[in-house]
Amino acid sequence: MDEARARDVLAAAGVLPLPARDVQLLALGENAVFAAGDLVVKVGRDAELLDRARRELDIAVWLAEAGVPAVRAATAEAVLVEGHPVTVWHRLPEPVRPAEPRDLAELLRVVHALPAPPFVLPPRELLGGVERWLRLAGDAIDPADAAYLRERRDRFAVAAGRLAPHLAPGPIHGDALPRNVHVGPEGPVLVDLETFSSDLREHDLVVMTLSRDRYGVPAAAYDAFVEAYGWDVREWEGCSVLRGARETASCAWVAQHAPSNPKALVEFRRRVASLREGDETVRWYSF
């Protein structure tokens, strides 16, 4: 789904006060995110994401009732428009500063203290999207690279299923990155709730180890994250398994953009090559 297609769906949905051509595109990934006035609309890439969009709305209501600082839904239901799930949200105020890893850690402590919600949260299917992302990549990527990632996915899925956690399992954010924290006038809030799950709490912590090693997060910022959370997941023997699983998923995620974006193809090839060579020093770039 490119921007033009997402705007067509937005126009058909008729959920914003402005014409679709005049609204601001905030992000384009698995969802196209548009803003107009006090509202934000998320347009999902395909119909397969409808159930996830519905669950994200349930999660937003649950977090609001629990008093967790998080983005709030503006409507109660996700609708399917021309094969794309559409949800509407309250727009957050302008940020007062960029979110930092320590902000994320403070919010994770709150989330990790929550009991289970009154509805079922799925396990964190970290590798569950790999097949769909590779399918969307199609002929744009080398079939040998796709086969390699499938084999790697299967291997890490088995290893992850055997892990013994250090922390008590329960609700997690699932994609715990500073980019999913918005620091407004009243402090940090969580955004992008669609990956909320019930699983090993370590999933949320391993993300930052990968950010430190692959994406250039400074060691001092990572140390501040650990201090704010109160524990360093690198002390856990299962850390390398979850880290490897997330690397696999992150590599496959980029592949879906390769057919329409040459820069995505370059980044995908960089990531696959570093995994094949076992070189953990190769810098990856956010996409």
N, C-alpha and C positions, 0 to 999 in steps of 0.2 A: 504494500500500500504506500503510494507516494503522497505528497502533500495535496496535489490536485484531486486525487480520488478521495482523500479524507475530507477536503472541503466540500466536495459534492455530497458526501454522506451527511456532513454537518448541515448543509442547506436543506437536505431532505428531512432531517430530524426536526428542524424548526424549533430548537430549544433555546436559542439565544436571541436577544433583542436586536442584534445587528445582522446585516447580510453576511453570509459566510465569507465572502471575499474580503470583508473589512475587519474580521477578527484576527487576533494575534496568535500565531503559532508559537507555543512555548517549547514543545519537544516533539520529536518524531522517532518512535522506536516501535515496540509492539503495539503501543498506543500513539495516536496523534492527539496532542493536548492543546486545546485552544482556549483563549481567554477573551472575555468581553464584559466590561462593567464589573459587577460583583460576582460573576460566575465563571466557572471553568468547566469545559466539556472534554471528556475522554472518548475517543473513537477507537475501538479495538481493531486490530489487524484483520481478524476473520471471526466467523461464527463460533469457532472452537473456544473462543475466549468468553463466551456469554456466561457460562456458569461461574467462571472466576470473577467476572464483573459483578454478578449478583452477590457473590460471597463478600466481595470487597465492601459493598454497601452494608451488609450485615455486620461486618467487622467495624466499620465506622460508627455505627449505632452503639455497638457494644463498648467500644473505647470511649465514646462520649459519656455513656452511663457510668463507666468506671472512673471518669475524670482524667483519663490519659490525654495529654496534649497531642492532638492529631488533627488532620484535615477532616472537615465535616461534610457529609453529603447534603446536597440541596434537594434531591428527590429520592424517593424510597425505592424506585425500581430501575433496573437496567432494561433498555428496549433494544430490539434488534432492528436496524435500519439498513435495508439493502445488503443484508448479510454481515453487518458490523454491529457489535454491541456498543451502545452509547449510554454514558452515565454523566450526571451533572453534579457539580460540587461548588461549595462556597469558595470564593477566591480569597487567598490569604493576603494580608497586607504586605507592602513592600518589605523586603528583608532589611534589617539594620546592619547586618554584617554576614559574611559567608559562614556557613556551618563548619565546625571543626570536629575532629574525631572525639574530643572530650564531650561535646554536646550530644553526640550519638550515644556514647557510653552511658551518660546519665539517663537518657530515655530508655535504653535497653535494660537498665536496672529496674525501671518501673514496669516495663513489659514483662520481664522475666519473673517478677513477683506476682503476676496475675494468676488467678485460678483459671480453670478451663471455662470458656464461654458456654452459654446455654444452647449452642448449636455445635455441630461437629466441625472442627478444623481438620483439614487433611494433613497428612505428613508432608514434610518439605521434599517434594519431588525435584530435587536439585537437577537431576539428569533427565527429568521427564520431558523437557522441551527439546532435547537434542535431535530427536528424529524429525520433528516438525520443522525445526530450523534448517536442518540439512535438506529436507524435502523442498523447502522454499528456495534454498540456494540453487537447486537443480544443476544444470550443466555449467553454471558459472564457476564452480569449484572442481578441482581434480577429484575424480571418483576414488582414487587411492587415499586422498586426505579424508574423504567422508568415511571410507571403510576403517581407516585408522581411528577416527574419533568414535565410531560405533564400538569398536573393540575396546577402546580405552573406557568408554562409558560403561560397558558391561562389566569390565574388570573392577572399576571403582564402585559400582553399584553393589557388587558382592561384598567387597571389603567394608563398605560403609554399613551394610546390614549386620556386620559382626561386631561393631564397635560397642564398647562399654563406656557410658558417659561418666564424666566427673560431676557435672551439674544435674540436678533433677530435671527431667524433660518436662516440656509444657509449651505454652504459647511463645512464639518467636515472630520477629518481623519477617525474616526470610531473605531480605536483600539489604542488610544493614550497612549502608554506606552514608557518609556525610551528605551526599547529593540528595538523599531521601530525608533530610532534615532541613526545615525552614526556620530560620531564626528571625522572628518578628519582634515587634515592640514588647510583647509579653513573654518572650523567651522562645526556646526551641520547641518545635512541634514535628511530629512524624508525618510524612507524606508517602504516597505510593504504597497502599496497604494490601495490594492484590496478592502478595506472596506470603501473607500471614499464614502460619502453620502451627501445628502442634508436633514438636519433634525435639531433637537434641538442642539445648540452648547453645551448645558450642558452634552450631551453624552460624549464628549471628556474630560470633567472635572471630571465627576463621576468616571471614570476609576482610577484616582489617589487616590480618597478617599477609594476605595476598596483595592488598593495596600497598602495603609497605614494601613488599618484595618485587612486585611487578609494575605498579603504577606510580611510583615515585613519591609516596607519602613519606615525609621525613621521619626518621627514627624518633625524634623528640615528640612529634605529634602522636606517633603510635604509643610511646611511653605514657603520654598524657591520657590516652584512651584507656590503657591498662590501669593506670592509677585511679581514674574516675570510676571504672567498672569494679575494680578490686581483685582481679585475677587475670593472669596471662595464659591464654589458651595454648600457647606454645609449650607449656609445661605438661600438657596432656599428650599421651602417646598416640591418640587418634588424630592429632592435628594434621599430620601430613596426608592422611587419607581424605579428610574433608577438603583440605586445600587442593589436592589433586582432582577431586571430583568437581570442585568449583572452577578450576582452570579449564577442565574439559567442557563444562557448560558455557563458560565465558567465550571460549574459542568458537564453539558451534553457534552461539548467539550472533556473533558478527557475520557468520556465513549467510544469514537470511537477507542481509543488505547487499551482498555481493552482486546480484544481477543488475542492480540499478545504480550502484555507487562504486566506482573504481577504487576509491580510497579504502572502502570496506574490504575489497578483495586483497589489497596490499596488506592491510592489517591482519586479515585472516591468515594469509600465507606466512606472515611473520610469527604469528602465534603457533600455528601448526609446526613450523620448523623448530621453534624453541622447545616444544613438547617432544618432538621426535628425537631431538639431540639431547634432551635432558638438561638443558641449560636454563637454570632458574635465574640467571642474571640478566637475561634479555628483557629490556623494557617493553611493556605493552602500553598502548595508548587508548584512553577512553574514547568510546565511539557512541 
